Amino acid sequence: MLPRFLQRLRHRLLGRTTSYDEGLRDEAAFWRRSLAEGGRHWNAEAFRMRMDPCFEFQLSLRELVANSPVAFTGTIQVLDVGAGPLSGVGHHWPGRNVQLTAVDPLADTFDQIISELQLKPPTQTQRASGEDLLSIFQPDTFDIVVCSNALDHSRDPMRCIQQMFAVTRPGGWMFLWHYQNEAQEEGYVGLHQWNLDEANGDLLLWNKTARQSCRAVLGSAAAVDTRPDPAVPRSIVARIQKRIV
Ligand SMILES: C[S@@+](CC[C@H](N)C(=O)[O-])C[C@H]1O[C@@H](n2cnc3c(N)ncnc32)[C@H](O)[C@@H]1O
């Protein structure tokens, strides 16, 4: 796979776009190399943390739990959508039981890579696309649904959002972290066919032919709060609570 800046240059100069399937193959190749190198050319610290059986459940997610029906008691059911081979969501929270489920359409390929490299990640990613969550999970199942840097890799991010919302429990949350307008930045290459952006707290999905508002699609059942993540340049985080009716 060409380095990203060369890919961008190639596509800007030649005006070509790779196909979505080619993008998926590139994604699998990226993870194969990254895991084989212990994350050296990806993120060595992330690799170490994600392989740690005591990977801490993040503060940003604990805050959401505090404002949900499982605030004080009960198992916290968490779903990571588009998790990659090693979920970036922690699961260790002394005094609480966090049950993490991770899904990704490339899970079978990840299984193969992980077995070849004899790695033992704390959570095994299962096969599912964001667009089809209801084919394997019941509605209203998860307290927290996380999607990090993956919606804008999907074919139909609004369908993913609707499915994530459906499997979220009333009073539960979706936590969506993404780079802003990544498809435009990447030149609409491979998996990057959609941009995510923020306007007045709404989460917007757009590309060359469409523009969709999360608030408009999810309606009054959802409280959508999107804002820049001050910790990472050019990134946005949407916190969406499913109202209890
Ligand atoms: C950049 S990686 C992010 C992985 C992980 N969430 C992280 O933050 O490290 C994007 C992931 O999205 C996955 N993906 C692609 N299409 C998807 C879809 N339709 N639904 C869910 N995930 C998808 C890819 O297979 C890939 O693992």
The ligand as an SDF file (V2000), in Angstrom:
LIG
                    3D

 27 29  0  0  0  0  0  0  0  0999 V2000
   -9.3130    3.3150   10.9080 C   0  0  0  0  0  0  0  0  0  0  0  0
   -9.9510    1.7720   11.4460 S   0  0  0  0  0  0  0  0  0  0  0  0
  -10.4160    2.1700   13.1120 C   0  0  0  0  0  0  0  0  0  0  0  0
  -10.3080    0.9980   14.0190 C   0  0  0  0  0  0  0  0  0  0  0  0
  -10.5740    1.3010   15.4980 C   0  0  0  0  0  0  0  0  0  0  0  0
  -11.9220    1.7660   15.7320 N   0  0  0  0  0  0  0  0  0  0  0  0
   -9.5940    2.3150   16.0100 C   0  0  0  0  0  0  0  0  0  0  0  0
  -10.0200    3.4150   16.3990 O   0  0  0  0  0  0  0  0  0  0  0  0
   -8.3920    1.9990   16.0360 O   0  0  0  0  0  0  0  0  0  0  0  0
  -11.5140    1.6960   10.6100 C   0  0  0  0  0  0  0  0  0  0  0  0
  -12.2230    0.3760   10.7940 C   0  0  0  0  0  0  0  0  0  0  0  0
  -13.5350    0.4890   10.2530 O   0  0  0  0  0  0  0  0  0  0  0  0
  -13.8700   -0.7610    9.7460 C   0  0  0  0  0  0  0  0  0  0  0  0
  -15.0380   -0.6840    8.8490 N   0  0  0  0  0  0  0  0  0  0  0  0
  -15.0850   -0.5890    7.5090 C   0  0  0  0  0  0  0  0  0  0  0  0
  -16.3490   -0.6160    7.0790 N   0  0  0  0  0  0  0  0  0  0  0  0
  -17.1390   -0.7270    8.1650 C   0  0  0  0  0  0  0  0  0  0  0  0
  -18.5470   -0.8570    8.3670 C   0  0  0  0  0  0  0  0  0  0  0  0
  -19.3840   -0.8590    7.3460 N   0  0  0  0  0  0  0  0  0  0  0  0
  -18.9930   -0.9920    9.6310 N   0  0  0  0  0  0  0  0  0  0  0  0
  -18.1450   -1.0120   10.6780 C   0  0  0  0  0  0  0  0  0  0  0  0
  -16.7970   -0.9030   10.5340 N   0  0  0  0  0  0  0  0  0  0  0  0
  -16.3020   -0.7690    9.3020 C   0  0  0  0  0  0  0  0  0  0  0  0
  -12.6080   -1.2170    9.0690 C   0  0  0  0  0  0  0  0  0  0  0  0
  -12.6070   -2.6160    8.7950 O   0  0  0  0  0  0  0  0  0  0  0  0
  -11.5610   -0.7970   10.0860 C   0  0  0  0  0  0  0  0  0  0  0  0
  -11.2460   -1.8180   10.9910 O   0  0  0  0  0  0  0  0  0  0  0  0
  1  2  1  0
  2  3  1  0
  2 10  1  0
  3  4  1  0
  4  5  1  0
  5  6  1  0
  5  7  1  0
  7  8  2  0
  7  9  1  0
 10 11  1  0
 11 12  1  0
 11 26  1  0
 12 13  1  0
 13 14  1  0
 13 24  1  0
 14 15  1  0
 14 23  1  0
 15 16  2  0
 16 17  1  0
 17 18  1  0
 17 23  2  0
 18 19  1  0
 18 20  2  0
 20 21  1  0
 21 22  2  0
 22 23  1  0
 24 25  1  0
 24 26  1  0
 26 27  1  0
M  CHG  2   2   1   9  -1
M  END
$$$$
